[in-house]
Amino acid sequence: MTKGELIKAIAKDAGITQAQAARALDSYIANVTKELKKSGKLGLVGFGTFSVVKRKARTGRNPQTGSKIAIQSKNVVKFKAGHKLADRM
């Protein structure tokens, strides 16, 4: 599903315009990002938990040449599904 398709689905389900749904989705994304930067964790009961974890630096390989490359450490977002979401899958 693309962002555009998600906006159309939200608009249809909520009975709002696509412009309103787009603003709501953009606000959701912005607020999730802001909270993850601030505290590193966001839980939505029944849906799941987003968290930020630090991935260690490591040595990788260039698939084209086979030469070793250094991969720097970085923060990545992890998602763990909640029980209600997991049960529905």
N, C-alpha and C positions, 0 to 999 in steps of 0.2 A: 504494500500500500504506500502510495506517495503522500506527501504532505497535502497536496491539493485534494486527493481522494479522501483523506482524513477530515479535512475541513468541510467537504461536502457532506460526509456522514454525520459529523457533529451538528452541522446546520440543520440537516433533515431531522435527526433525533431530538434536538432541542427546540425545534420550531423557530429558529432564528435565521437571519440572513447569513450568507457565506462571509460577508465582510465582518460581521460580528463574531462569527466562529473563528475567523482568521485572527482577529485581535485577541480573543480568549486563548487560543492555542499559543500565540506569540507570547502572551503574558505568562502562561503556564511554563513555557520553556525558559523564559527570562528569570522567573522566580525560582525554578528548580536549580538553574545554573548559579544564581546568586546565593542560594542556601548551601549548595555543595561547596562553593568557594569559601563561604563563611564558616560553616561548622563541619563540613565533610560528610554529612549524613542527612538523608531525608527519608522518612518512612510514611507510607500511605497504607493505612490499615486495610487488610484484605487484598491489596494490590501487590505491594512489595516494598523493598527498601533499596534506595540508591545510596552508594557509599563511594568515597574516594580512597583509593589505596595507592601506595607508592610501589612502582615496579622497579626492581633493582637494575643497575647497569649490568650489561652482559655482552658477550662476544657472539656475533652472528656471522653469517656467510653471505656474500653476494651470490645470488643464484646464477647469474650470468657468467661470472668469472671464477667463482669458487674461493675468492680471496676473503680473508677474515676482516670483519669490520667491527668497530666498537659502537655499541648501542648504548646511548646515555639513559640514565634513570629518568623516570617521568611519572607523573600522577595520572591514573586512569580511573574511569568511572566503572563501578561494578554494580550489577543489579541482581537481587535475590528475590524471586517471586514469593508472594504471600500465599498462605494456605488456600484462600478462596480462588485465586488465579490458578494455582497449581492444580486444584481439584477440577477446574473447568477444562483443563487441557487434557 
